Amino acid sequence: MVKIKGICNILEGLKPAMLMVFVQIAYAAVNVLYKLAINDGMSMRVATAYRLTFAAAFTIPLALIYDRKKRPKITWRVLSMAFLSGLFGGSLSLNLYSEGLALTSATFMLAMLNLIPGITYIMAISSGFEKLNLGVVEGKAKVIGTIIGIGGAMLLTFFKGIEIDIWSSKINLMHPHHSQNGHTRSKMFGISCAIASCCSFSLWFIIQAKMNEEYPSHHSTSALMSTMGATQAIVLALCVDRDWSQWKLGYNIRLLTVAYSGIVTSGIVIIVTAWCIKMRGPLFASIFNPLQLLLVAVAAYLMLDEKLYLGSVLGAVLIVCGLYAVLWGKGKEMKKKTQSVPFENEGIRSSVVVSSY
């Protein structure tokens, strides 16, 4: 009886770690599904519209249930911030991300996402949310980490190196007629979209920090953001994609992609991540982020016929090292400022960095 109780206690202690592994697997899967949907010819603007619609349909009932007794009054200022949150954290960032994914590779896009903490740090300094604090070790760590991450991104972008071939028996789920995406001109546009997507999402953190102070009901905030983002994405898709066949969803990879990305990654995973942060803190969730990059790199190599190059591996390693340096510096600051910076808000900011897509 004592032994069973001890095993239960061990499993209970491992629950946050197991859930965060599940989170990274879920996010890795959505990147593979997106690539397959792109290969199937699906418009990513339509996919984004559907994804945010599914997310809104999932989060609105949660907001009505959990915030029914404690929801603050919705003002025009809150609605305007929700509009900007939906734009920079939803419709714009996801459309740019999916466009970059279509023109580059899943591994490249995911590696670039690890730049978001560094870009957010630069924007936070510019907007007055952060200070350089070069006189202390944590301030130096954040600056050095940001520089390392940017250097890794440049290496990933401009240096290819030798091809790394580790497994000969691979399953190629991609159709060969989409190889034109690899042209240099298209790839450079995809890289621009990747950087713009990171900047858009980083700007969202600044807006979200203001919104958390103005409207501290997180279920309702998520519902407002998803609804605004879905509306914007639908309007954009309707203006650009007037071929109604793009909007038809059958029992195929397109339906699976939009339903999974909307309900699982923009719904369930956010709740699971929030619970893990509540139990272990934001830095605990952050340390699992590179696992997603590894999973996507392996899956893309084995199933999507993506090539692995020395430059890609070295660049990804530098970006992850820069990410950890920034997170370590932020963690040291949080310990010093727990009395002045609300832990919950910090957790939200850090959690979304790890679980943006």
C-alpha positions in Angstrom: 0.0 0.0 0.0 2.8 2.4 0.9 4.7 1.4 -2.3 1.6 2.2 -4.4 1.2 5.5 -2.7 4.8 6.3 -3.3 4.4 5.5 -7.0 1.3 7.7 -7.2 3.2 10.6 -5.6 6.1 10.1 -8.1 3.6 10.1 -11.0 1.9 13.2 -9.6 5.2 15.0 -9.4 6.0 14.0 -13.0 2.6 15.2 -14.3 3.7 18.8 -15.2 6.7 17.4 -17.1 4.6 14.8 -18.9 2.0 17.4 -19.8 4.7 19.8 -21.2 6.1 17.0 -23.3 2.5 16.5 -24.6 2.3 20.2 -25.3 5.5 20.1 -27.4 4.3 17.0 -29.3 1.0 18.8 -30.0 2.8 21.9 -31.4 5.2 19.8 -33.4 2.2 17.9 -35.0 0.5 21.2 -36.1 3.6 22.3 -38.0 3.6 19.0 -39.9 -0.1 19.2 -40.6 0.2 22.8 -41.8 3.0 21.7 -44.2 0.8 18.8 -45.5 -2.2 21.1 -45.9 0.0 23.6 -47.9 1.2 20.7 -50.0 -2.5 19.7 -50.6 -3.1 23.2 -52.1 -5.0 24.7 -49.2 -4.8 28.5 -48.9 -3.2 29.3 -45.6 -5.3 32.5 -45.3 -8.4 30.3 -45.3 -6.7 27.9 -42.9 -5.9 30.8 -40.5 -9.5 32.0 -40.7 -10.8 28.5 -39.9 -8.3 28.0 -37.1 -9.1 31.2 -35.3 -12.9 30.5 -35.8 -12.4 27.1 -34.1 -10.4 28.7 -31.4 -13.1 31.3 -30.8 -15.8 28.6 -30.7 -13.8 26.8 -28.1 -12.8 29.7 -25.9 -16.1 31.7 -25.8 -18.0 29.0 -23.8 -15.0 28.7 -21.4 -15.1 32.5 -20.8 -18.9 32.4 -20.2 -18.5 29.5 -17.7 -15.3 30.5 -15.8 -15.7 34.3 -15.9 -19.5 34.6 -15.4 -19.2 36.0 -11.9 -15.9 38.0 -12.1 -15.8 39.4 -15.6 -14.9 43.2 -15.6 -16.9 45.6 -17.7 -15.9 45.6 -21.4 -15.1 49.1 -22.5 -14.2 50.6 -25.9 -10.6 50.7 -24.7 -10.7 47.0 -23.9 -12.2 46.3 -27.3 -9.6 48.3 -29.1 -6.8 46.4 -27.3 -8.6 43.1 -28.1 -8.6 44.2 -31.8 -4.9 44.8 -31.7 -4.3 41.6 -29.8 -6.3 39.7 -32.4 -4.3 41.4 -35.2 -0.7 41.1 -33.9 -1.2 37.9 -31.9 -3.6 36.2 -34.2 -4.5 37.0 -37.8 -1.4 38.9 -38.9 1.2 36.7 -37.1 -0.4 33.4 -38.2 -0.8 34.5 -41.8 2.8 35.6 -42.0 3.9 32.4 -40.2 2.0 30.1 -42.6 3.3 32.1 -45.6 6.8 31.6 -44.4 6.1 27.9 -43.7 4.9 27.5 -47.3 8.1 29.1 -48.7 10.7 27.7 -46.4 10.6 24.6 -44.1 9.0 23.6 -40.9 12.3 23.3 -39.1 13.5 26.7 -40.2 10.2 28.4 -39.1 10.3 26.8 -35.7 13.9 27.7 -35.2 13.1 31.3 -36.0 10.3 31.3 -33.4 12.9 30.9 -30.7 13.9 34.5 -31.5 10.6 35.8 -30.1 12.0 36.3 -26.5 15.0 38.3 -27.9 12.8 40.4 -30.2 10.3 41.0 -27.4 13.1 42.1 -25.1 14.3 44.7 -27.7 10.8 46.0 -28.1 10.2 46.0 -24.4 13.3 48.2 -23.9 12.1 50.5 -26.6 8.6 50.8 -25.0 9.9 51.2 -21.4 8.8 47.8 -20.1 12.4 46.6 -19.7 15.7 48.2 -18.8 19.1 47.1 -20.1 20.6 46.7 -16.6 24.1 46.0 -18.0 25.5 46.5 -14.5 24.1 43.2 -13.3 24.7 39.6 -14.5 21.0 39.0 -15.5 21.0 42.1 -17.7 24.1 41.0 -19.4 22.7 37.5 -19.9 19.6 38.9 -21.7 21.7 41.1 -24.0 24.2 38.4 -24.8 21.4 35.9 -25.3 19.6 38.2 -27.7 22.9 38.8 -29.7 23.6 35.0 -29.8 20.0 34.3 -31.0 20.2 36.9 -33.8 23.6 35.5 -34.8 22.1 32.0 -34.9 19.3 33.2 -37.1 21.7 34.8 -39.6 23.7 31.5 -39.7 20.6 29.5 -40.2 19.5 31.9 -43.0 22.7 32.4 -45.0 24.9 29.4 -44.4 23.9 25.9 -45.6 27.1 23.8 -45.3 27.2 20.0 -45.9 24.0 17.9 -46.0 23.5 15.7 -43.0 22.1 12.3 -44.0 21.3 10.1 -40.9 18.5 7.8 -42.1 18.1 6.4 -45.6 14.6 4.8 -45.2 12.3 7.9 -45.2 8.6 8.4 -45.9 7.9 11.3 -48.2 4.3 12.6 -47.7 4.9 15.6 -49.9 3.9 15.8 -53.6 6.8 16.5 -55.8 5.1 19.3 -57.8 5.5 21.7 -55.0 9.3 21.8 -55.2 9.2 25.3 -56.8 8.9 26.8 -53.3 12.6 26.3 -52.9 13.6 29.0 -55.4 15.9 31.6 -53.9 13.5 34.5 -54.5 10.6 32.7 -52.9 12.7 31.6 -50.0 14.0 35.1 -49.2 10.3 36.2 -49.1 9.6 33.3 -46.8 12.5 34.4 -44.5 11.1 38.0 -44.5 7.6 36.6 -43.5 9.2 34.5 -40.7 11.0 37.6 -39.3 7.8 39.7 -39.7 5.8 37.0 -37.9 8.2 37.0 -34.9 8.0 40.8 -34.8 4.2 40.8 -34.9 4.0 38.3 -32.1 6.5 40.1 -30.0 4.5 43.3 -30.4 1.5 41.4 -29.2 3.3 40.8 -25.9 3.6 44.5 -25.4 -0.1 45.0 -26.1 -1.1 42.0 -24.0 0.8 43.4 -21.0 -1.3 46.5 -21.2 -4.5 44.5 -21.7 -3.7 42.3 -18.6 -3.6 45.4 -16.5 -6.8 46.8 -18.0 -8.8 43.5 -18.2 -7.4 40.8 -16.0 -9.8 38.0 -17.0 -7.7 35.5 -19.0 -10.5 33.3 -20.3 -12.4 36.3 -21.6 -9.2 37.9 -22.9 -8.5 34.8 -24.9 -12.1 34.7 -26.2 -12.0 38.3 -27.3 -8.6 37.9 -29.0 -9.7 34.8 -30.8 -13.0 36.4 -31.9 -11.3 39.6 -33.2 -8.5 37.6 -34.9 -11.1 35.3 -36.5 -13.1 38.2 -37.8 -10.0 39.9 -39.3 -8.7 36.6 -40.8 -12.1 35.9 -42.4 -12.4 39.4 -43.9 -8.8 39.1 -45.4 -9.4 35.6 -46.7 -12.7 36.6 -48.3 -11.1 39.5 -50.0 -8.2 37.5 -51.4 -9.4 34.0 -51.8 -12.6 34.2 -53.8 -12.4 30.6 -55.0 -15.1 28.9 -52.9 -13.6 25.5 -53.4 -10.8 26.7 -51.0 -13.5 27.1 -48.3 -14.9 23.6 -48.6 -13.8 21.2 -45.9 -14.2 17.4 -46.5 -13.0 14.5 -44.4 -9.4 15.2 -45.4 -6.1 16.7 -44.3 -7.6 20.2 -44.5 -10.4 19.6 -41.9 -7.9 17.8 -39.7 -5.5 20.7 -39.8 -7.9 23.5 -39.0 -9.8 21.6 -36.4 -6.7 20.3 -34.7 -4.9 23.7 -34.8 -7.9 25.6 -33.5 -9.2 23.2 -30.8 -6.0 21.5 -29.6 -3.2 24.0 -30.1 -5.2 27.3 -29.7 -7.5 25.8 -27.0 -6.6 22.7 -25.0 -2.8 23.2 -25.1 -3.1 26.8 -23.8 -5.1 25.6 -20.8 -2.6 22.7 -20.1 0.3 25.1 -20.3 -1.4 27.6 -18.0 -1.9 24.8 -15.4 1.8 23.8 -15.7 2.9 27.4 -15.2 0.7 27.7 -12.2 2.2 24.5 -10.7 5.9 25.0 -11.6 6.3 28.5 -13.0 7.0 30.0 -16.5 10.6 29.1 -16.8 9.7 25.4 -16.2 7.4 25.6 -19.3 10.1 27.5 -21.3 12.8 24.9 -20.9 10.7 22.4 -23.0 10.6 24.7 -26.0 13.7 23.2 -27.9 12.0 19.8 -27.7 9.5 21.0 -30.2 12.2 22.1 -32.6 13.9 18.6 -32.3 10.5 16.8 -32.9 9.7 18.9 -35.9 13.2 18.6 -37.4 13.1 14.8 -37.0 9.5 14.5 -38.4 10.2 16.9 -41.3 13.3 15.0 -42.2 11.6 11.6 -42.0 8.2 12.4 -43.5 8.3 15.7 -45.4 11.5 15.2 -47.4 13.2 18.2 -45.7 17.0 18.3 -45.8 19.2 18.7 -42.8 22.3 20.9 -43.3 25.2 21.7 -41.0 24.3 25.4 -41.1 20.7 24.7 -40.0 21.8 22.6 -37.1 24.5 25.1 -35.9 22.1 28.0 -36.3 19.3 26.2 -34.4 21.7 25.4 -31.6 22.8 29.0 -31.3 19.2 30.3 -31.3 18.3 27.8 -28.5 21.4 28.8 -26.5 20.4 32.5 -26.9 16.9 31.6 -25.8 18.1 29.9 -22.6 20.4 32.9 -21.8 17.5 35.3 -22.1 15.2 33.0 -20.0 17.9 32.6 -17.4 18.4 36.3 -17.1 14.6 36.9 -16.9 14.3 34.2 -14.3 16.9 35.9 -12.1 15.1 39.2 -12.5 11.8 37.6 -11.5 13.2 36.2 -8.3 14.4 39.7 -7.4 11.2 41.4 -8.3 8.5 39.0 -7.2 7.2 41.6 -4.8 6.7 44.2 -7.6 6.0 42.2 -10.7 2.9 40.0 -10.6 3.9 36.4 -11.1 0.7 35.6 -13.0 1.3 38.2 -15.7 4.9 37.2 -16.1 3.8 33.6 -16.5 1.4 34.5 -19.2 4.0 36.4 -21.2 6.6 33.6 -20.8 4.1 30.8 -21.5 2.9 32.2 -24.8 6.5 32.6 -26.0 6.8 28.9 -25.7 3.5 28.0 -27.1 2.7 30.5 -29.9 2.0 28.2 -32.8 
